Amino acid sequence: MYASIALCIGLTLSAQPPAEKGKPAAEALRPEPGWRELGSPHLWFDPDPKGKRVILRARVVLREGVLEHLLCKKGTKEHEAILATTAPPQMIHAGLVLTGAKPGHPVQFAPKFEPPAGTPIAIELLWRADGKLRQSNARQWVWDEKTKTALKLDWVFAGSLVYEDPVTKKAAYAADEGDLITVANFASAILDLPTASSANDADRVFTAHTAQIPPIGTEVFVALSPRRAPSTEKPVTGVNRSP
């Protein structure tokens, strides 16, 4: 399966899929010409040598309540995720590899607990409000009920896992089920927090930081890049600012 993800990288960079029909909405964010589509009109690779990034298009689907996800696949877990996207999970994984990020391993619960590991990933969010571009570190959208502060940990590139589908007997990528960027530990997550974070209802500690999150339905660009030293961190720029 990981070999097939690697193959996807070459295929998507050599052939661009057709654009979606229709014109973008007046408030839609638009990708820069230098960004390259990754198997979807909602997912791009920015090859800027100063800081390679994966950018995906998502929408706000939740502003209040307990969380298990920052981002889920559309049509799966919107009741406990702030953002949802139609970007293909395998291509998000492939794009992260293109940035130079290294997948580690997902959470392990047995025989003993081992937190997720992998390259730390910076997540920046960009959206339009009142005709102006707004930007935020994704951690500001997640509230830690224990510390009473915004999330302080970076996500890591855990890389999800591959399993044999019991029906088709073929290899399947677990993140296709919807666990893209989580705040509760899931072995299927592409990005997870490198600490113990339970998905049990009574033990979940992360909630949506409502005051920081724009209205439901707001379109958001989610930029993923390997975490660099603060002096070299690249902000979310280079987005077409025309409505």
C-alpha positions as CSV (number, residue, x, y, z in Angstrom):
1,M,0.0,0.0,0.0
2,Y,2.7,2.5,0.9
3,A,4.3,1.6,-2.5
4,S,1.0,2.5,-4.2
5,I,1.1,5.9,-2.3
6,A,4.6,6.5,-3.6
7,L,3.4,5.7,-7.1
8,C,0.5,8.2,-6.7
9,I,3.1,10.9,-6.2
10,G,4.6,10.4,-9.6
11,L,1.3,10.1,-11.3
12,T,-0.3,13.2,-9.8
13,L,2.8,15.4,-10.5
14,S,2.9,14.3,-14.2
15,A,-0.8,14.7,-15.0
16,Q,-3.3,17.2,-13.7
17,P,-6.9,16.2,-13.3
18,P,-9.7,18.2,-14.9
19,A,-10.9,21.2,-13.0
20,E,-14.4,21.2,-11.4
21,K,-17.2,22.6,-13.4
22,G,-18.6,26.0,-12.4
23,K,-17.0,29.2,-11.1
24,P,-15.7,29.6,-7.6
25,A,-17.9,31.4,-5.1
26,A,-17.3,35.0,-4.5
27,E,-15.6,34.3,-1.1
28,A,-13.7,31.3,-2.4
29,L,-9.9,31.1,-1.8
30,R,-8.0,30.4,-4.9
31,P,-4.7,28.4,-5.3
32,E,-1.6,30.0,-6.6
33,P,-0.5,29.1,-10.2
34,G,2.7,27.4,-8.8
35,W,0.8,25.0,-6.7
36,R,0.3,21.5,-8.2
37,E,-2.8,19.5,-7.9
38,L,-2.5,16.2,-6.0
39,G,-5.2,14.0,-7.4
40,S,-8.0,16.4,-6.5
41,P,-9.0,20.0,-7.2
42,H,-9.1,20.4,-3.4
43,L,-5.5,19.4,-2.7
44,W,-2.2,20.9,-3.8
45,F,1.6,20.6,-3.3
46,D,3.5,23.9,-3.1
47,P,7.1,23.1,-4.3
48,D,8.6,26.3,-2.9
49,P,12.2,25.4,-2.0
50,K,12.0,27.8,1.0
51,G,9.3,25.6,2.5
52,K,7.4,22.8,0.7
53,R,3.8,22.5,1.8
54,V,0.6,20.5,1.2
55,I,-2.5,22.7,1.1
56,L,-6.0,21.3,1.2
57,R,-9.4,22.9,1.0
58,A,-11.8,22.3,3.9
59,R,-14.9,23.8,5.5
60,V,-15.8,24.5,9.1
61,V,-18.4,22.0,10.2
62,L,-18.3,22.4,14.0
63,R,-17.6,25.3,16.4
64,E,-18.7,23.9,19.8
65,G,-18.3,20.7,21.7
66,V,-15.9,17.9,22.5
67,L,-13.4,16.9,19.8
68,E,-11.8,13.8,18.4
69,H,-10.6,15.5,15.2
70,L,-9.3,18.7,13.9
71,L,-10.0,17.5,10.3
72,C,-12.0,14.5,9.0
73,K,-13.0,13.2,5.6
74,K,-16.3,14.7,4.4
75,G,-19.3,12.5,5.2
76,T,-17.6,10.6,8.1
77,K,-17.1,12.3,11.5
78,E,-18.3,15.8,11.3
79,H,-20.1,15.6,14.7
80,E,-16.6,15.6,16.4
81,A,-14.4,17.5,13.9
82,I,-13.9,21.2,13.3
83,L,-13.1,20.8,9.6
84,A,-14.1,18.4,6.8
85,T,-12.5,17.9,3.4
86,T,-13.0,15.9,0.2
87,A,-9.2,15.7,-0.4
88,P,-8.2,12.0,-0.8
89,P,-6.4,10.7,2.4
90,Q,-3.8,8.7,0.5
91,M,-2.9,11.8,-1.5
92,I,-2.6,13.9,1.7
93,H,-0.1,11.2,2.9
94,A,1.7,11.3,-0.4
95,G,1.9,15.1,-0.4
96,L,3.4,15.1,3.1
97,V,6.1,12.8,1.9
98,L,6.8,15.3,-0.9
99,T,7.4,18.0,1.7
100,G,10.2,15.9,3.2
101,A,8.1,14.7,6.2
102,K,8.8,11.2,7.4
103,P,5.9,9.0,8.6
104,G,6.7,7.4,11.9
105,H,4.1,5.0,13.4
106,P,0.5,5.4,14.7
107,V,-0.5,5.0,18.3
108,Q,0.0,1.5,19.8
109,F,-2.2,0.3,22.6
110,A,-0.8,-3.2,23.2
111,P,1.2,-4.8,24.6
112,K,1.9,-1.4,26.1
113,F,0.9,2.1,25.2
114,E,3.2,3.9,22.7
115,P,2.2,7.4,21.5
116,P,2.2,8.3,17.8
117,A,5.5,9.3,16.3
118,G,6.8,11.0,13.1
119,T,7.9,14.3,11.8
120,P,6.2,17.2,13.7
121,I,3.9,19.0,11.3
122,A,3.0,22.7,11.5
123,I,-0.7,23.4,10.5
124,E,-1.7,26.9,9.4
125,L,-5.2,27.9,8.5
126,L,-6.3,30.6,6.1
127,W,-9.8,31.9,5.5
128,R,-11.6,35.0,4.4
129,A,-13.8,37.1,6.7
130,D,-15.4,40.5,6.0
131,G,-13.4,40.7,2.8
132,K,-10.1,40.2,4.5
133,L,-7.8,37.2,4.7
134,R,-7.4,35.7,8.2
135,Q,-4.7,33.4,9.4
136,S,-4.3,31.2,12.5
137,N,-2.1,28.4,13.8
138,A,-4.5,25.4,14.0
139,R,-3.6,24.8,17.6
140,Q,-5.5,28.0,18.4
141,W,-8.7,26.3,17.3
142,V,-8.4,23.5,19.9
143,W,-8.9,24.1,23.6
144,D,-7.3,22.0,26.3
145,E,-9.8,21.6,29.2
146,K,-7.1,20.4,31.5
147,T,-4.7,23.3,31.1
148,K,-7.3,25.9,30.2
149,T,-5.2,27.0,27.2
150,A,-5.1,26.4,23.5
151,L,-3.4,23.3,22.3
152,K,0.4,23.5,22.8
153,L,1.5,20.3,21.1
154,D,2.3,19.9,17.4
155,W,0.7,17.0,15.5
156,V,3.1,14.3,14.1
157,F,3.0,12.5,10.8
158,A,2.0,9.1,12.2
159,G,1.1,7.9,8.7
160,S,-2.1,5.8,9.5
161,L,-1.8,2.1,8.7
162,V,-2.5,-0.5,6.1
163,Y,-4.7,-3.5,6.7
164,E,-6.4,-6.3,4.7
165,D,-10.0,-5.6,3.9
166,P,-12.0,-8.6,5.3
167,V,-14.4,-8.5,2.3
168,T,-12.1,-7.7,-0.7
169,K,-9.0,-9.3,0.9
170,K,-7.1,-6.3,-0.6
171,A,-4.8,-3.8,1.2
172,A,-6.7,-0.8,2.5
173,Y,-5.5,2.5,3.9
174,A,-7.1,3.1,7.2
175,A,-7.4,6.9,7.0
176,D,-9.8,6.4,4.1
177,E,-12.4,5.8,6.8
178,G,-12.1,9.5,7.8
179,D,-9.4,9.9,10.5
180,L,-7.2,12.6,9.0
181,I,-6.0,14.9,11.7
182,T,-7.0,13.8,15.2
183,V,-6.8,15.1,18.8
184,A,-7.8,11.7,20.2
185,N,-5.5,8.8,19.5
186,F,-6.5,6.6,16.5
187,A,-4.2,4.1,14.8
188,S,-5.9,5.1,11.6
189,A,-5.0,8.8,11.8
190,I,-2.6,10.5,9.3
191,L,-1.7,13.2,11.9
192,D,-2.1,12.6,15.6
193,L,-0.9,14.1,18.8
194,P,2.3,12.6,20.3
195,T,0.7,12.0,23.7
196,A,-1.9,9.8,25.4
197,S,-5.3,11.3,24.4
198,S,-8.3,9.1,24.9
199,A,-11.3,8.8,22.6
200,N,-13.6,7.6,25.4
201,D,-16.4,10.1,26.0
202,A,-15.7,10.5,29.7
203,D,-11.9,11.1,29.2
204,R,-11.8,13.5,26.2
205,V,-10.1,16.8,27.1
206,F,-10.0,18.8,23.9
207,T,-12.9,21.0,22.8
208,A,-13.5,23.5,20.0
209,H,-12.2,26.9,20.8
210,T,-15.3,28.6,19.6
211,A,-14.1,32.2,19.9
212,Q,-11.3,31.5,17.4
213,I,-13.3,29.5,14.8
214,P,-15.2,31.3,11.9
215,P,-18.8,30.4,11.1
216,I,-20.0,27.0,10.0
217,G,-19.5,26.6,6.3
218,T,-16.5,28.9,6.0
219,E,-14.0,27.7,3.5
220,V,-10.5,27.2,4.9
221,F,-7.1,26.4,3.3
222,V,-5.2,24.0,5.6
223,A,-1.4,24.2,5.0
224,L,0.7,21.3,6.3
225,S,4.5,21.5,6.4
226,P,7.3,20.0,8.4
227,R,7.9,22.0,11.6
228,R,11.1,24.1,11.3
229,A,12.9,26.3,13.8
230,P,10.9,29.5,14.6
231,S,13.3,31.7,12.7
232,T,12.7,29.8,9.4
233,E,9.0,29.0,9.8
234,K,7.1,29.9,6.7
235,P,3.7,31.7,7.1
236,V,0.7,30.8,5.0
237,T,1.2,33.2,2.1
238,G,1.0,33.0,-1.7
239,V,-2.8,32.6,-1.9
240,N,-4.6,34.4,-4.6
241,R,-6.2,37.3,-2.8
242,S,-8.8,38.2,-5.4
243,P,-12.3,37.2,-4.5
